């Protein structure tokens, strides 16, 4: 990987114009669009260079590992690290796939982090349908990992709000119901711990 990154940096030097879609030196697929953008400014910051490299790696992973779930977390990481250079919907969806994969391994804390990032990206980009879809999964993961705490209630409240905005009353009622049941369960459990069975 270090050699590939060095090659990409060399190709991004001012004035360089990639003649082919694939580097003949390494056989590594290169995104000519990203390289061209990188080569426009001779004073690109280190952060910008790094973001371009992450996007190149993500593009490569998608080309060479089609439908390969084993690279889901790596793909999500590189798209997330590419920041605004990557399409927000693409990044959020990749994070959701990564979240599902680690949740299947019962790594709920890691899954929650992936899904929280996906929800935040979708919310910032104004992708309400996608955000609602992510929140539906995130509330399930959060409740399994930490029970019905304050953060889970916040997620449920946000999901209910989005569902109502999108005209999905059935889903909104579902989130409200889950929130109420969670609150009742939490109070009952807390009362049992304190010896109060009210």
C-alpha positions in Angstrom: 0.0 0.0 0.0 2.9 2.4 0.8 4.2 1.9 -2.7 0.8 2.6 -4.2 0.4 5.8 -2.2 3.9 6.9 -3.3 2.9 6.3 -6.9 -0.3 8.3 -6.5 1.7 11.2 -4.9 4.1 11.2 -7.8 1.2 11.2 -10.3 -0.3 14.1 -8.5 2.6 16.4 -9.0 1.8 19.7 -10.7 1.4 19.4 -14.5 1.0 15.6 -14.5 -1.7 14.4 -16.8 -2.5 10.7 -16.5 -2.7 9.1 -20.0 -4.4 6.0 -19.0 -7.2 4.8 -16.7 -4.8 2.3 -15.1 -1.2 2.9 -14.0 1.1 0.8 -16.2 3.7 0.8 -13.5 1.6 -0.8 -10.8 -1.5 -2.1 -12.6 -3.5 -0.2 -10.0 -6.7 1.4 -11.2 -6.6 5.1 -10.9 -9.5 7.5 -10.8 -8.5 10.0 -13.5 -11.1 12.5 -12.3 -9.7 12.5 -8.8 -6.1 12.8 -10.1 -7.0 15.6 -12.4 -8.7 17.5 -9.6 -5.6 16.8 -7.4 -3.3 18.2 -10.1 -5.1 21.5 -10.6 -3.4 23.2 -7.7 0.3 23.0 -7.1 -0.2 24.1 -3.5 -2.7 21.5 -2.4 -2.6 21.0 1.4 -1.5 17.8 3.0 -5.1 17.2 4.1 -6.4 17.6 0.5 -3.8 15.2 -0.8 -4.6 12.7 1.9 -8.3 13.0 1.1 -7.7 12.3 -2.6 -5.6 9.3 -1.7 -8.3 7.9 0.5 -10.8 8.4 -2.4 -8.5 6.6 -4.8 -8.2 3.6 -2.4 -12.0 3.5 -2.0 -12.5 3.6 -5.8 -10.0 0.8 -6.2 -11.6 -1.4 -3.5 -15.0 -1.0 -5.2 -13.5 -2.0 -8.6 -11.5 -4.9 -7.4 -13.8 -6.3 -4.7 -17.3 -6.1 -6.2 -19.9 -7.5 -3.7 -17.1 -8.6 -1.4 -18.4 -7.9 2.2 -15.0 -8.6 3.7 -13.8 -5.1 2.6 -16.9 -3.3 3.8 -15.2 -1.7 6.8 -12.1 -0.7 4.9 -14.2 0.8 2.1 -16.3 2.7 4.7 -13.2 4.0 6.4 -11.6 5.3 3.2 -14.8 7.0 2.0 -15.2 8.6 5.4 -11.6 9.8 5.5 -12.0 11.3 2.0 -14.5 13.7 3.6 -16.4 16.0 1.2 -14.6 14.6 -1.8 -16.7 11.5 -1.6 -20.5 11.5 -2.3 -22.2 11.7 1.1 -24.8 9.1 0.1 -22.1 6.7 -1.0 -20.2 7.2 2.2 -23.3 6.8 4.4 -24.3 3.6 2.6 -20.8 2.2 2.9 -20.9 2.9 6.7 -24.3 1.2 7.0 -22.9 -1.9 5.3 -19.9 -1.9 7.6 -22.2 -1.4 10.6 -24.4 -4.4 9.5 -21.3 -6.5 9.1 -19.9 -5.9 12.6 -23.3 -6.1 14.2 -23.6 -9.6 12.7 -20.5 -10.4 14.8 -22.2 -9.0 17.9 -19.8 -6.1 18.0 -22.6 -3.6 18.8 -20.3 -0.8 20.0 -18.4 -0.7 16.7 -21.6 -1.1 14.7 -23.0 1.9 16.6 -20.0 4.1 15.7 -20.4 3.2 12.0 -24.1 3.9 12.0 -23.8 7.2 14.0 -21.3 8.4 11.4 -23.6 7.4 8.7 -26.6 9.2 10.3 -24.6 12.3 10.8 -23.4 12.4 7.2 -26.9 11.8 5.9 -28.3 14.6 8.2 -25.6 17.1 7.2 -26.3 16.4 3.5 -30.0 16.7 4.0 -30.7 13.1 2.9 -33.7 12.5 5.2 -34.8 9.2 3.7 -31.4 7.8 4.1 -31.0 9.3 7.6 -34.3 7.7 8.7 -33.2 4.3 7.3 -29.9 4.6 9.3 -31.7 5.7 12.5 -34.0 2.7 12.3 -31.1 0.3 12.3 -29.1 2.4 14.8 -31.9 2.5 17.4 -32.0 -1.3 17.2 -28.3 -1.7 17.6 -28.2 0.9 20.4 -30.9 -0.8 22.4 -29.1 -4.1 22.2 -25.8 -2.6 23.2 -26.7 -0.3 26.0 -30.4 -0.7 26.6 -32.8 2.3 26.5 -30.6 5.1 27.7 -30.7 8.8 27.0 -28.9 8.5 23.6 -31.3 5.8 22.4 -34.3 8.0 23.3 -32.7 10.9 21.4 -32.3 8.7 18.3 -35.9 7.5 18.6 -37.2 11.0 18.9 -35.2 12.1 15.9 -36.5 9.1 13.9 -40.1 9.9 14.9 -39.6 13.5 13.8 -38.2 12.5 10.4 -40.9 10.0 9.8 -43.6 12.6 10.4 -41.8 15.1 8.1 -41.7 12.5 5.4 -45.4 11.7 5.9 -44.7 8.2 7.2 -47.2 8.2 10.1 -47.1 4.5 10.6 -43.3 4.6 11.2 -43.6 7.7 13.4 -46.1 5.9 15.6 -43.8 2.9 15.8 -40.9 5.0 17.0 -43.1 6.7 19.5 -44.3 3.3 20.8 -40.8 2.0 21.1 -39.7 5.1 23.0 -42.6 4.8 25.4 -42.0 1.1 26.0 -38.3 1.8 26.5 -39.0 4.5 29.0 -41.4 2.2 30.9 -38.9 -0.6 30.8 -36.1 1.6 32.1 -38.2 2.9 35.0 -39.4 -0.5 35.9 -35.9 -1.9 35.8 -34.5 1.0 37.9 -37.3 0.5 40.4 -36.5 -3.2 40.7 -32.9 -2.5 41.4 -33.9 -0.1 44.2 -36.4 -2.5 45.6 -39.5 -0.6 44.3 -41.8 -2.7 42.3 -44.3 0.0 41.3 
